[in-house]
Amino acid sequence: TDGVANLAPYSFFNAASERPPIVMFCAGSLPGPRVKDSRTNAEETGEFVFNMASEALTKQMNDTSGDYPPEIDEFDHAGLTKAPCRKIKAPRVGESPIAFECEYLKTVELPNDGEKTNAVVFGTVVGIHIDESIIGEDGLVDTMRFRPLARLGYWQYTVVDNVFTMTPPE
């Protein structure tokens, strides 16, 4: 609400619904009573951007993962460009090949261990940005051009570099 932009990578994120298009991310708490800035910002401003990280953004994604105070702008810290959105005020990552503009929907508190809170933040997608360089000849996103970054577990990551098609049985 004070105009300081926030970025943070989330290992637990996904699409939650197709119609309407809804995405989610899981925001645990930080040490002490403080919740993560991404959750606070989504709840207080009513919006957030879901920027997808590609292999080319690996270092910058990691640079935004620190426990920074709310007055730190992670865009500046990681050297990323703030690009305007069309339907919401929050900036998106200009270098991200795919970004979803989201209106905050709700937060669902999850069970916790008594020390840290866990919550899922949901948002309705109201705008989509896709870099034309990752669109294939068929008009669809070419995952091999995109090379999305994925968290495996521990501190391990991978890049999607093997794609195959499988049709469901009739």
Residue pairs with C-beta under 8 A, 6 or more apart in sequence:
1 41
1 44
1 45
2 71
4 70
4 71
4 72
4 73
5 73
5 74
5 75
5 82
5 90
5 91
6 37
6 38
6 41
6 70
6 73
6 74
7 51
7 64
7 74
7 75
7 78
7 80
7 93
8 36
8 37
8 38
8 64
8 65
8 74
9 53
9 61
9 62
9 64
9 65
9 151
10 25
10 26
10 27
10 38
11 151
12 25
12 26
13 23
13 24
13 25
13 26
13 50
14 23
14 24
15 21
15 22
15 23
15 24
16 22
16 23
16 24
16 122
20 124
20 125
21 100
21 124
21 125
22 105
22 122
22 123
22 124
22 125
23 50
23 100
23 102
23 122
23 123
23 125
24 120
24 121
24 122
24 123
25 38
25 50
25 120
25 121
26 110
26 118
26 119
26 120
26 121
27 35
27 36
27 38
27 39
27 118
27 119
27 120
27 121
28 36
28 116
28 117
28 118
28 119
29 35
29 36
29 116
29 117
29 118
30 36
30 67
31 67
35 117
35 119
37 70
38 48
38 121
39 107
39 119
39 121
40 70
41 48
41 90
42 48
42 102
42 104
42 107
42 121
42 123
43 104
43 107
43 121
45 89
45 90
45 104
46 103
46 104
47 88
47 89
47 90
47 101
47 102
47 103
47 104
47 123
48 90
48 102
48 104
48 121
48 123
49 85
49 88
49 90
49 91
49 92
49 93
49 99
49 100
49 101
49 102
50 99
50 100
50 102
50 123
50 125
51 92
51 93
51 96
51 98
51 99
52 96
52 97
52 98
52 99
52 146
52 148
53 61
53 96
53 148
53 149
54 96
54 97
54 146
54 147
54 148
54 149
55 147
55 148
55 149
55 159
56 95
56 147
57 93
57 95
57 96
57 149
58 149
58 157
60 78
60 79
60 80
60 95
61 78
61 149
63 74
63 77
63 78
63 79
64 74
64 77
64 78
64 80
68 74
68 77
74 80
75 81
75 82
75 91
75 93
80 93
80 94
80 95
81 93
81 94
81 95
82 91
82 92
82 93
82 94
83 91
83 92
83 93
83 94
83 99
83 129
84 91
84 92
85 91
85 92
85 99
85 101
85 127
85 129
86 101
86 127
87 101
87 126
87 127
88 101
88 102
88 103
88 126
88 127
90 101
92 99
92 101
92 129
93 99
96 129
97 130
97 131
97 133
97 134
97 146
98 128
98 129
98 130
98 131
98 134
98 141
98 146
99 128
99 129
100 123
100 125
100 127
100 128
100 129
101 125
101 126
101 127
101 128
101 129
102 123
102 124
102 125
102 126
103 123
103 124
103 126
104 121
104 122
104 123
105 122
105 123
105 124
106 121
106 122
107 119
107 120
107 121
107 122
108 119
108 120
108 122
109 117
109 118
109 119
110 118
110 119
110 120
111 118
112 118
130 141
133 145
134 141
134 142
134 145
134 146
135 141
135 142
136 142
136 145
143 160
143 163
144 160
144 161
144 163
146 160
147 159
147 160
147 161
148 159
148 160
149 157
149 158
149 159
150 157
150 158
150 159
150 160
151 157
152 158
